[in-house]
Amino acid sequence: MAVLVFANGVMEDVAWIRPYLSPATAVIAADGGTRYLMALDWLPDVVIGDMDSLPDEVGAWLAGSAAHIITHPAAKDETDLELALLYAVDHFDGEIWLFGALGGRLDQMLANILLLTHPALAQRPIILVAPHERAWLVTETAVIHGAVGDTVSLIPLGGDALVRETTGMQWTLQDETLQFGLARGVSNVMVEDVATVRVGNGRLLCIHRWEVTKVESG
């Protein structure tokens, strides 16, 4: 199973996360992301950050627990989420599923997404998970399991990206370049239950979104 990492973004509801918790290899909270685990009554294995956004009631909930708390100074180069992801990469194998990375401050949200390209993280599968969408970095091949009518967006990160081939989507790409800063790859539509993307060079942020009526498999 995956390592779950909780950021301090904005999530109005967390009940949908519960099925992910029990199978997880480990659960790591970045500072204020711990509040979502408190709402789920699930103690994290590790809490990491400068603790400047940890509410008092959450700190009291953690006190005396078995959670490993790693405190960093506020004057640091990394964000709390960056520290949490680096810890996950250093201590655990497999996929990392990231919750609470979106919403709230625009600067933090953009930085959270761009962390997927971090040199120490880019070789590990990190998936941003929201109630009805997922996003991840594609540098070679991606297989998207969904349903007809789902939306798939392909957004170049850090430069142009050459797409060798896409399948299973309404607007196909074949040896075409998606230019950095242009919106051409946004809002494609799945015409099959499985779609694929094959990248020749560059990096794509793949965002798969489905209708709210779709039941998540977890």
C-alpha positions as CSV (number, residue, x, y, z in Angstrom):
1,M,0.0,0.0,0.0
2,A,1.0,3.6,-0.1
3,V,2.5,6.1,2.4
4,L,-0.1,8.8,3.1
5,V,1.1,12.4,3.6
6,F,-1.3,15.1,4.9
7,A,-0.6,18.8,4.0
8,N,-2.2,21.8,5.6
9,G,-4.4,22.8,2.6
10,V,-8.1,23.2,2.6
11,M,-10.4,20.2,2.8
12,E,-14.0,20.9,3.8
13,D,-14.8,17.2,4.3
14,V,-12.5,14.3,5.2
15,A,-14.8,11.4,5.6
16,W,-13.9,10.2,2.1
17,I,-10.3,9.6,3.2
18,R,-11.1,7.0,5.9
19,P,-10.9,3.9,3.6
20,Y,-7.3,4.9,2.7
21,L,-6.0,4.9,6.3
22,S,-6.1,1.2,7.4
23,P,-4.1,-0.2,4.5
24,A,-1.5,2.5,4.5
25,T,2.2,1.7,5.1
26,A,2.6,4.8,7.2
27,V,0.7,8.1,7.8
28,I,2.7,11.3,7.9
29,A,1.4,14.8,8.7
30,A,3.0,18.0,7.7
31,D,2.4,20.4,10.7
32,G,-1.2,21.7,10.5
33,G,-2.2,18.8,8.2
34,T,-2.5,16.9,11.5
35,R,-5.8,18.5,12.1
36,Y,-7.4,16.4,9.4
37,L,-6.2,13.2,11.1
38,M,-7.6,14.4,14.4
39,A,-11.0,14.9,12.6
40,L,-10.7,11.3,11.5
41,D,-9.5,10.2,15.0
42,W,-6.4,8.6,13.4
43,L,-3.0,9.2,15.0
44,P,-0.2,9.8,12.5
45,D,3.0,7.8,12.7
46,V,5.0,11.0,12.2
47,V,4.3,14.7,12.5
48,I,7.0,17.0,10.9
49,G,7.4,20.7,10.6
50,D,8.0,23.9,12.5
51,M,4.6,23.5,14.3
52,D,3.5,27.1,13.7
53,S,0.2,26.0,12.2
54,L,-0.6,23.3,14.7
55,P,-3.7,24.3,16.7
56,D,-3.5,23.9,20.5
57,E,-6.2,21.3,20.6
58,V,-4.4,19.2,18.0
59,G,-1.2,19.5,20.0
60,A,-3.1,18.4,23.1
61,W,-4.5,15.4,21.1
62,L,-1.0,14.4,20.1
63,A,0.5,14.8,23.6
64,G,1.4,11.5,25.2
65,S,0.6,9.6,22.0
66,A,3.0,7.3,20.1
67,A,3.3,9.7,17.2
68,H,6.9,10.6,16.3
69,I,7.1,14.4,16.3
70,I,10.0,16.0,14.4
71,T,10.3,19.8,15.0
72,H,12.2,22.1,12.7
73,P,13.0,25.7,13.2
74,A,10.7,28.3,11.6
75,A,13.6,29.8,9.7
76,K,14.2,27.1,7.2
77,D,14.5,26.7,3.4
78,E,11.9,24.0,3.0
79,T,8.2,24.1,3.5
80,D,6.7,21.7,6.1
81,L,5.2,19.6,3.3
82,E,8.6,19.4,1.5
83,L,10.1,18.1,4.8
84,A,7.3,15.5,5.1
85,L,7.7,14.3,1.5
86,L,11.5,14.0,1.9
87,Y,11.0,12.0,5.1
88,A,8.6,9.7,3.3
89,V,11.1,9.1,0.5
90,D,14.0,8.5,2.9
91,H,12.2,6.1,5.2
92,F,9.6,4.2,3.0
93,D,9.3,2.5,-0.3
94,G,6.4,2.6,-2.8
95,E,3.8,5.2,-3.8
96,I,3.1,8.4,-1.8
97,W,-0.4,9.7,-1.7
98,L,-0.7,13.3,-0.8
99,F,-3.9,14.8,0.8
100,G,-4.7,18.4,1.5
101,A,-2.2,19.8,-1.0
102,L,-4.8,22.0,-2.7
103,G,-6.9,25.1,-1.6
104,G,-6.0,27.9,0.7
105,R,-3.0,30.2,-0.1
106,L,-2.2,30.3,-3.8
107,D,1.6,30.4,-3.2
108,Q,1.5,27.3,-1.0
109,M,-0.8,25.4,-3.4
110,L,1.5,26.2,-6.4
111,A,4.5,25.2,-4.4
112,N,2.9,22.0,-3.3
113,I,2.2,21.0,-7.0
114,L,5.6,21.9,-8.1
115,L,7.2,19.7,-5.4
116,L,6.4,16.8,-7.8
117,T,9.4,18.0,-9.8
118,H,11.7,18.2,-6.8
119,P,15.0,16.4,-7.8
120,A,14.8,14.2,-4.7
121,L,11.1,13.4,-5.3
122,A,10.7,13.2,-9.0
123,Q,11.7,9.6,-9.3
124,R,9.0,8.4,-6.8
125,P,5.3,8.1,-7.7
126,I,3.6,10.9,-5.7
127,I,-0.2,11.2,-6.3
128,L,-2.2,14.2,-5.2
129,V,-5.5,12.9,-4.1
130,A,-8.7,15.0,-3.8
131,P,-12.3,13.7,-3.5
132,H,-13.0,13.6,-7.2
133,E,-9.6,14.0,-8.9
134,R,-6.0,12.8,-8.8
135,A,-2.9,14.4,-10.2
136,W,0.6,13.0,-10.8
137,L,3.8,13.7,-12.8
138,V,4.3,11.8,-16.0
139,T,7.8,11.5,-17.6
140,E,7.4,8.3,-19.4
141,T,4.0,6.4,-19.6
142,A,0.8,6.8,-17.6
143,V,-2.2,4.5,-17.6
144,I,-5.4,6.2,-16.5
145,H,-8.2,4.0,-15.2
146,G,-11.5,5.8,-15.2
147,A,-14.8,5.9,-17.1
148,V,-16.1,7.3,-20.4
149,G,-16.7,11.0,-19.9
150,D,-14.0,11.6,-17.3
151,T,-11.8,14.6,-17.8
152,V,-8.0,14.3,-18.3
153,S,-5.7,17.4,-18.5
154,L,-2.1,17.2,-19.5
155,I,-0.1,20.3,-18.4
156,P,3.6,20.7,-19.2
157,L,5.8,21.6,-16.2
158,G,9.1,23.3,-16.4
159,G,9.2,23.4,-20.2
160,D,7.7,21.9,-23.4
161,A,6.8,18.3,-23.4
162,L,6.8,15.9,-26.4
163,V,3.8,13.5,-26.3
164,R,4.6,10.4,-28.3
165,E,1.0,9.1,-28.1
166,T,-2.3,9.2,-26.3
167,T,-5.0,6.6,-26.4
168,G,-8.6,6.4,-25.1
169,M,-9.2,10.1,-25.3
170,Q,-11.3,12.3,-27.6
171,W,-8.5,14.5,-28.8
172,T,-5.5,12.4,-29.6
173,L,-1.8,13.5,-29.6
174,Q,0.7,11.8,-31.8
175,D,4.4,13.0,-31.7
176,E,3.2,16.5,-30.8
177,T,4.6,19.1,-28.4
178,L,2.6,20.6,-25.6
179,Q,4.2,24.0,-25.1
180,F,4.9,25.3,-21.6
181,G,2.5,28.1,-20.7
182,L,-0.2,27.2,-23.2
183,A,-3.5,25.5,-22.3
184,R,-3.9,23.1,-25.2
185,G,-3.8,20.0,-23.0
186,V,-6.6,21.0,-20.6
187,S,-9.9,19.2,-20.5
188,N,-9.6,16.2,-22.8
189,V,-12.3,13.6,-22.4
190,M,-12.0,9.8,-22.0
191,V,-13.8,7.8,-24.6
192,E,-12.7,4.5,-23.1
193,D,-12.5,3.3,-19.5
194,V,-8.7,3.2,-19.8
195,A,-6.5,5.9,-21.4
196,T,-2.8,6.1,-21.8
197,V,-0.2,8.8,-22.3
198,R,3.3,8.2,-23.5
199,V,5.9,11.1,-23.1
200,G,8.9,11.3,-25.3
201,N,10.6,14.1,-23.3
202,G,9.7,16.7,-20.8
203,R,7.3,16.5,-17.9
204,L,3.5,16.5,-17.8
205,L,1.2,17.0,-14.8
206,C,-1.7,14.6,-15.5
207,I,-5.0,15.5,-13.8
208,H,-7.8,12.9,-13.9
209,R,-11.2,14.2,-12.8
210,W,-14.5,12.4,-12.6
211,E,-18.1,13.2,-11.9
212,V,-19.1,13.5,-8.2
213,T,-21.4,10.5,-8.6
214,K,-18.5,8.1,-9.3
215,V,-17.8,5.7,-6.4
216,E,-14.2,5.7,-5.3
217,S,-12.6,2.3,-5.0
218,G,-9.9,3.6,-2.6
